Amino acid sequence: MLSRTALSRQAASLRRSSLFAQRFASTKSLRDTLQEVIPVKQEQLRKLKSEHGQTVVGDVKVDNIIGGMRGLKAMLWEASVLDPIEGIRFHGLSIPDCQKVLPAAPGGKEIIPESMLWLLLTGQVPTPEQTQALSRELAEKGDLPKFVEQLIDSFPRTLHPMTQLGMAVAALNHDSSFQAAYERGMKKPEYWTHTLEDCINLIARLPALAARIYRNVYNPGTELATIDKNLDLVGNYSNMLGYGDNHSLTEYLRLYIALHGDHEGGNASAHTAHLVNSTLSDPYLSYSAALFALAGPLHGLANQEVLRWQLAMQKELGDNITHEDIKAYLWKTLKSGQVVPGYGHGVLRNPDPRFIALQEFCDSRPELKGSPIIDLVNKTFQVAPDVLKEHGKTKNPYPNVDATSGMFSFVEFKYYTVIFGVSRALGALTQLVWARALGLPLERPKSMSMDALEKFIKNQ
Ligand SMILES: CC(C)(COP(=O)(O)OP(=O)(O)OC[C@H]1O[C@@H](n2cnc3c(N)ncnc32)[C@H](O)[C@@H]1OP(=O)(O)O)[C@@H](O)C(=O)NCCC(=O)NCCS
């Protein structure tokens, strides 16, 4: 290991040596060369951060440039705004407000994605009639093109369900109204109507896509239910998953999908959809890209990781798990260098109100009383914040929405992020309609190299 002074000297010498000399004097392999160059760059980054983190470069600080743009206000997003303490508000409505005013499915009590979608798109609370009309429209548009069914059926069962979902969504662009209209030379004021048409068609088809993937991976050879035109989006999704007669799970799914719909624009999946769509790529391609961002373990895949972690804890600790057992397991996770999945957040600094709403749902259901996994989620919530505070790294020691993963009654953990993917379409696609209606431009931030940053700072 080289000392910091030696690394700085090496950095200077690397800069001095000409490209010509490097090209002809060395026979080192690519890997060996990188192994030499990376520590030098790491040291350069460390110095920039510690010595100039707060230095202003143009409109932002060095910390913003090298720190993943945390908290940087640089993006328009209409449907929701996230407050670090209070959590998400959809057009000004908190989660409890939405639970009071947004229509449920006939026979149900929970918010349904259709009413959330209406709110996100329009900023208005729909009537039950408007919600039902939207349910009907989605059901009528919900069937998949034959070639997409064949595409999904051709995937190996071992291909991760999120990869399958992203690929199938991209393939739906075969029928993109936006792309066809663009080729015909549509004018800018028409952009949003074709975007809306694609977005509604995509949301309508997501349950059939996601259910087909579930069937192929976990229950191959079984029949898939057909779409019932009189049912809401999640009623049909639950039917196709094979849980249609489980009212409690269907209601949970409705709430889960409605609440995961939007979390302002800076999160990786929403931001990806927005960025890709700003090139006038159609909504299918834009959302497909978003799904691959969602598939990362620091983002949507965390819900898979939570359940995997919980199941491993259950296996190791057996029955009657105590708070002390969980505490020890949390420390074991942290000391092995892993994050505690389902805890922490890029923006939130309090327990996630979506976590609280889903937890309250489970607490209110007598049939879920005594569920070992729900007990585990609740007990973890009681001890994890103190452990994470003592650990001292995360800025937010509280649960995010993914900490509820185990509350679902099925244990196919690789499927969890797909359900998130069905949901996040509501908000991500809403913004595409608004971006095109408002004529927002191509996103093109300015990047800088570390050398350029240093030069800029020196010349200030
Ligand atoms: C969500 C998450 C990615 C936010 O990242 P972030 O904005 O960089 O969070 P912070 O600023 O609080 O991170 C500061 C440090 O705390 C660590 N940290 C954050 N959350 C942690 C957790 N749950 N367990 C252990 N360490 C955590 C980070 O890894 C980072 O460590 P580093 O300085 O060694 O790189 C992060 O909290 C995390 O990895 N959580 C677990 C995964 C998860 O639940 N994701 C779903 C998010 S909705």
The ligand as a Gaussian input file, in Angstrom:
#p B3LYP/6-31G(d) Opt

LIG

0 1
 C      -31.030000       3.991000       0.719000
 C      -29.536000       4.226000       0.703000
 C      -28.956000       3.692000      -0.614000
 C      -29.291000       5.739000       0.776000
 O      -27.918000       5.966000       0.558000
 P      -27.227000       7.321000       1.012000
 O      -28.056000       8.479000       0.600000
 O      -25.817000       7.270000       0.507000
 O      -27.286000       7.174000       2.598000
 P      -26.365000       7.882000       3.692000
 O      -25.931000       9.228000       3.230000
 O      -27.106000       7.792000       4.972000
 O      -25.070000       6.930000       3.710000
 C      -23.974000       7.253000       4.536000
 C      -23.259000       5.953000       4.918000
 O      -24.152000       5.147000       5.687000
 C      -24.236000       3.862000       5.139000
 N      -25.601000       3.358000       5.263000
 C      -26.718000       3.921000       4.770000
 N      -27.777000       3.118000       5.003000
 C      -27.295000       2.030000       5.651000
 C      -27.888000       0.844000       6.121000
 N      -29.185000       0.601000       5.951000
 N      -27.105000      -0.078000       6.708000
 C      -25.775000       0.171000       6.886000
 N      -25.147000       1.263000       6.418000
 C      -25.917000       2.190000       5.813000
 C      -23.938000       4.086000       3.650000
 O      -23.544000       2.858000       3.021000
 C      -22.826000       5.118000       3.718000
 O      -21.632000       4.451000       4.052000
 P      -20.215000       4.882000       3.370000
 O      -19.979000       6.269000       3.842000
 O      -19.276000       3.879000       3.903000
 O      -20.412000       4.792000       1.878000
 C      -28.858000       3.545000       1.916000
 O      -29.468000       4.016000       3.105000
 C      -28.906000       2.031000       1.859000
 O      -28.028000       1.415000       1.269000
 N      -29.958000       1.402000       2.481000
 C      -30.129000      -0.028000       2.380000
 C      -30.737000      -0.376000       1.030000
 C      -32.183000       0.073000       0.930000
 O      -32.982000      -0.155000       1.824000
 N      -32.540000       0.690000      -0.214000
 C      -33.892000       1.117000      -0.481000
 C      -34.011000       2.585000      -0.457000
 S      -35.679000       3.115000      -0.625000

